[in-house]
Amino acid sequence: MKTRTIIISLTALLCAVSCKEETELQVPNPPPPHTNVKSAELDDEAVYRFQTDKNQMLNSMIRYDYTKKKYVLDISEQDARSIGITTQMYKDAIKRVEEMNKVNFERLQ
């Protein structure tokens, strides 16, 4: 009877000790307060999409000419076609520039 009590006690003790959680929960450390969270590196797919977005390319070529005080599209139609921009997309960009100049002209008066 004594050995049976010892065996049951040892079994209960081993169960209690073995059920202890030894793995720690992995919580990522937050960035320091001065770090800009939005400045995460872009993945390859996002970079590819950014580099192949033709409308983004055209929009980045719109410049403001401070001497003439108007917006200009700083790419020729031939150069635009050579990088894969269609004639219709180029004409749409020219229309956007004209609309921007119209709004700008109204503000200057």
C-alpha positions as CSV (number, residue, x, y, z in Angstrom):
1,M,0.0,0.0,0.0
2,K,2.9,2.3,0.8
3,T,4.5,1.7,-2.6
4,R,1.2,2.3,-4.3
5,T,0.9,5.7,-2.6
6,I,4.5,6.6,-3.6
7,I,3.9,5.6,-7.2
8,I,0.7,7.6,-7.4
9,S,2.4,10.6,-5.7
10,L,5.4,10.4,-8.1
11,T,3.0,10.1,-11.1
12,A,1.0,13.1,-10.0
13,L,4.3,15.1,-9.4
14,L,5.7,14.2,-12.9
15,C,2.4,15.2,-14.5
16,A,2.4,18.5,-12.8
17,V,6.0,19.2,-13.7
18,S,5.8,18.0,-17.3
19,C,2.7,20.1,-18.0
20,K,4.6,23.4,-17.4
21,E,4.6,25.7,-20.4
22,E,8.3,26.2,-21.3
23,T,7.9,28.0,-24.7
24,E,7.7,31.7,-24.6
25,L,5.2,33.6,-26.7
26,Q,7.1,35.3,-29.5
27,V,6.0,38.9,-29.7
28,P,7.7,41.1,-32.2
29,N,9.3,44.2,-30.8
30,P,7.6,47.4,-31.9
31,P,9.7,49.8,-33.9
32,P,11.2,52.8,-32.0
33,P,8.9,55.8,-31.8
34,H,11.0,57.9,-34.2
35,T,10.8,55.2,-36.9
36,N,8.4,55.8,-39.8
37,V,6.2,52.7,-40.0
38,K,5.2,53.5,-43.6
39,S,8.7,53.3,-44.9
40,A,8.8,49.6,-45.0
41,E,10.7,48.2,-48.0
42,L,8.5,47.3,-51.0
43,D,8.5,43.7,-52.1
44,D,9.5,42.8,-55.6
45,E,6.0,42.6,-56.9
46,A,5.1,46.1,-55.7
47,V,8.3,47.5,-57.2
48,Y,7.4,45.8,-60.5
49,R,3.9,47.3,-60.5
50,F,5.3,50.7,-59.7
51,Q,7.8,50.5,-62.5
52,T,5.3,49.3,-65.1
53,D,2.4,51.6,-64.4
54,K,2.2,53.7,-67.5
55,N,-0.2,56.3,-66.0
56,Q,2.2,56.7,-63.1
57,M,5.0,57.2,-65.6
58,L,3.1,59.9,-67.4
59,N,2.0,61.6,-64.2
60,S,5.6,61.8,-63.1
61,M,6.5,63.6,-66.3
62,I,4.2,66.5,-65.7
63,R,6.3,69.5,-64.7
64,Y,5.6,73.1,-63.7
65,D,7.4,75.6,-65.8
66,Y,8.0,78.6,-63.4
67,T,9.0,81.0,-66.2
68,K,5.9,80.3,-68.2
69,K,3.8,79.7,-65.1
70,K,2.1,76.6,-66.6
71,Y,2.3,72.8,-66.5
72,V,3.9,70.9,-69.3
73,L,4.2,67.2,-70.2
74,D,7.9,66.7,-70.3
75,I,8.0,63.8,-72.8
76,S,7.4,63.7,-76.5
77,E,4.8,61.4,-78.0
78,Q,7.5,59.4,-79.8
79,D,9.4,58.9,-76.5
80,A,6.2,57.9,-74.8
81,R,5.5,55.3,-77.5
82,S,9.0,53.9,-77.1
83,I,8.4,53.1,-73.5
84,G,5.1,51.4,-74.2
85,I,2.6,54.3,-73.6
86,T,-0.2,54.3,-76.2
87,T,-1.2,57.3,-78.2
88,Q,-4.5,57.5,-76.4
89,M,-2.9,57.5,-73.0
90,Y,-0.6,60.3,-74.2
91,K,-3.5,62.3,-75.4
92,D,-5.3,61.8,-72.1
93,A,-2.2,63.1,-70.3
94,I,-2.1,66.2,-72.5
95,K,-5.8,66.8,-71.6
96,R,-5.0,66.5,-67.9
97,V,-2.2,69.0,-68.4
98,E,-4.5,71.4,-70.2
99,E,-7.1,71.1,-67.4
100,M,-4.4,71.7,-64.8
101,N,-3.3,74.8,-66.7
102,K,-6.9,76.0,-66.9
103,V,-7.4,75.7,-63.2
104,N,-4.0,77.3,-62.6
105,F,-4.8,80.2,-64.9
106,E,-8.1,80.8,-63.1
107,R,-6.3,80.9,-59.7
108,L,-3.7,83.4,-61.0
109,Q,-6.3,85.9,-62.1
